Amino acid sequence: MTDPTPVLSVRGLSVRFLMPGGRRVAAVTDAYFDVAAGECLALVGESGCGKSVLASALLGLLPANAQGAGEARLGDLDLLAADERTMARTVRGRLIGLIPQSPGAHLTPVRTVRSQLEEAVKALTDTRGRAALRSAAEAAAERAAFPAGHLDRRPHELSGGLAQRAATALALVGDAPLLLADEPTTGLDRDLVDHTVDELRRHVDTGRHALLVITHDLAAAERIADRVAVMYGSRIVELLDAKAFFGAPGPCHPYSRGLLQALPDRAFTPIPGMPPELGALPDGCAFAARCERATDACTALPHAADGVACHHPHVPEDLRA
């Protein structure tokens, strides 16, 4: 049972990058969503749609040429308004645990996994004393299914799957109320993908943590998510229950339906065309150029209604036909 009070509440989050010559790139536009304790929200979409920029905004890791707007509240704290001192000392690791893309690149290459875990335990918890730190580090590794026999290895001695589990163990040390997993299954084979998302699901099922998974892997999203948010051209174009998204009646936005139909176990039919460049988005619907349902109405920006931002969404009558 999830707590109806959201752990994370995002309202109108937008990110623009100011480029040379005064050009602006709209990376995230007017995002709205909540994530509650005991819940996993999967943010899905093709590469380049703005998913990872959204994650960086939540963590205060945007580059200097980025401009953010809106709100992203974690309890009483607005993450978008917080200064770097607050983000570094209060948020990262303690309130938000991050499982990054390419975990091997985020692990210190010259130090063992054990030493990195012990350092994280010391920094993020009240644990003190050599024996207590060692025990807490081993417990964190066990939660992430990282084998104890590999704790004294350095990152270059680990497989991709083990590096992923080490990064997961580090993210869990602070027992943060929100876990943010940015493409946590990239580069893993299918068995390791399933194992990774099952570990994250068990973490959520304690009922004490919220999970935001950012991924382009719909099979992983189906395995772990309670709700799905679909992102396209910097915008969240559909937000709905995962069972409805992957089952019946299915999503209503043509892009969402196209993503599903591209899966090998479905129609295995790719969406025609290419995603738009975020620096050259049209004034109207960004998906119109690839959409068989597009009309002249799509030259205007669609407003979200019932969780779907589309002028011509599929409706139940269409889905039964």
Secondary structure, 3 states (H helix, E strand, C coil): CCCCCEEEEEEEEEEEEECHHHCEEEEEEEEEEEEECCCEEEEECCCCCCHHHHHHHHCCCCCCCEEEEEEEEECCEECCCCCHHHHHHHHECCCEEEECCCHHHHCCCCCCHHHHHHHHHHHHCCCCCHHHHHHHHHHHHHHCCCCHHHCCCCHHHCCHHHHHHHHHHHHHCCCCCEEEEECCCCCCCHHHHHHHHHHHHHHHCCCCCEEEEEECCHHHHHHHCCEEEEEECCEEEEEEEHHHHHCCCCCCCHHHHHHHHCCCCCCCCCCCCCCCCHHHCCCCCCCHHHCCCCCHHHHCCCCEECCEECCCCCCHHHHHC
